[in-house]
Amino acid sequence: MKKFIPDNTTKIILPEIDEYEEYFRISYRLNTKGCINFGDNSWIFMESNSSHINTSFGDNTLAMDNQKINFTNKGHVCGGIIYFQCLKKKEIKNTADFFTNFTSDIDSVRWKAVKIK
């Protein structure tokens, strides 16, 4: 993952926005792996594992941003799919905004920075 650089074959994940009178949500649907691009040319590459597929590793999503900083999220991944959501009406401009404001949708697990050797 450390050597990853997005190219034209990388699956891009686009935000989905749900806005109603008393409800707002921005979400990203990750299906196994993909990349989110931000307006400041920063990006996040994510890859998930589902405990339904690999029980020894469990539910885990690893993410790396364009500065090669790694994060993990232990939210429930079902069949390779997990949604990350933000319920605040807030403009998400960069990777820091994403990792600060988004949690897994089913169990609201937050992202944690990790060091990968």
C-alpha positions in Angstrom: 0.0 0.0 0.0 2.9 2.4 0.7 3.9 2.4 -3.0 0.3 3.1 -4.2 -0.3 6.1 -6.5 -3.7 6.5 -8.1 -3.8 6.2 -11.9 -6.5 5.9 -14.5 -7.4 2.3 -13.5 -8.1 3.2 -9.8 -11.7 3.0 -8.9 -12.9 6.5 -7.8 -15.6 6.7 -5.1 -17.9 9.6 -5.4 -19.9 11.1 -2.6 -23.7 10.6 -2.2 -25.6 13.4 -0.6 -29.0 13.0 1.1 -30.5 16.3 2.1 -34.0 16.7 3.5 -35.6 19.3 5.7 -34.3 17.8 9.0 -31.7 15.3 7.8 -28.4 15.6 6.0 -25.8 13.0 5.1 -22.7 12.7 2.9 -21.6 9.1 2.4 -19.0 7.2 0.4 -19.7 3.6 -0.5 -16.5 1.5 -0.5 -16.7 -1.9 -2.2 -13.5 -3.7 -1.3 -11.1 -0.9 -2.5 -11.2 2.5 -4.1 -10.0 6.1 -4.0 -11.6 9.4 -2.9 -10.3 12.6 -4.6 -10.6 16.1 -3.1 -10.6 19.5 -4.6 -7.1 20.4 -3.3 -5.7 17.4 -5.3 -5.3 15.3 -2.2 -6.7 11.7 -2.1 -7.4 8.8 0.1 -7.0 5.1 -1.0 -9.0 2.6 1.0 -9.1 -1.2 1.1 -11.5 -3.2 3.3 -11.7 -6.7 4.6 -15.0 -8.3 5.8 -15.1 -10.8 8.7 -17.7 -12.6 6.5 -14.9 -13.4 4.0 -11.8 -13.5 6.2 -12.7 -14.3 9.8 -9.1 -14.3 11.1 -8.5 -10.7 10.1 -12.0 -9.4 10.9 -13.7 -6.2 9.8 -11.1 -3.6 9.0 -10.6 -0.8 6.5 -7.2 0.5 5.9 -6.7 3.9 4.3 -3.7 5.9 3.1 -3.7 9.5 2.1 -1.5 11.2 -0.5 1.0 12.1 2.2 1.4 8.3 3.0 -0.3 8.7 6.4 -2.2 5.5 7.3 -5.6 5.1 9.1 -7.8 2.2 10.1 -11.5 1.9 10.8 -12.9 -1.3 12.5 -16.5 -0.6 11.4 -18.6 -3.5 10.1 -17.8 -4.5 6.5 -20.5 -6.7 5.0 -19.5 -8.7 2.0 -16.8 -6.2 1.2 -19.1 -3.2 1.4 -18.9 -0.4 4.0 -20.3 3.1 4.0 -18.5 6.1 5.6 -20.8 8.9 6.5 -20.9 12.5 7.8 -24.2 13.7 9.3 -23.0 17.3 9.5 -23.7 19.8 6.8 -20.1 20.6 6.2 -17.9 21.1 3.1 -15.3 18.3 3.0 -12.3 19.9 1.3 -9.4 17.6 2.1 -8.3 14.3 3.7 -8.2 15.8 7.2 -11.8 16.8 6.9 -12.7 13.3 5.9 -10.8 11.5 8.7 -12.2 14.0 11.3 -15.9 13.9 10.2 -16.6 10.5 8.7 -17.5 7.3 10.6 -18.7 3.9 9.6 -22.5 4.0 9.0 -23.7 0.9 10.9 -21.7 1.3 14.1 -20.3 4.9 14.0 -16.7 3.8 14.3 -14.2 6.7 13.9 -10.9 6.6 12.0 -7.6 6.1 13.9 -4.1 7.0 12.6 -1.8 4.0 12.5 1.9 3.3 11.8 2.5 0.6 9.2 6.0 -0.8 8.9 
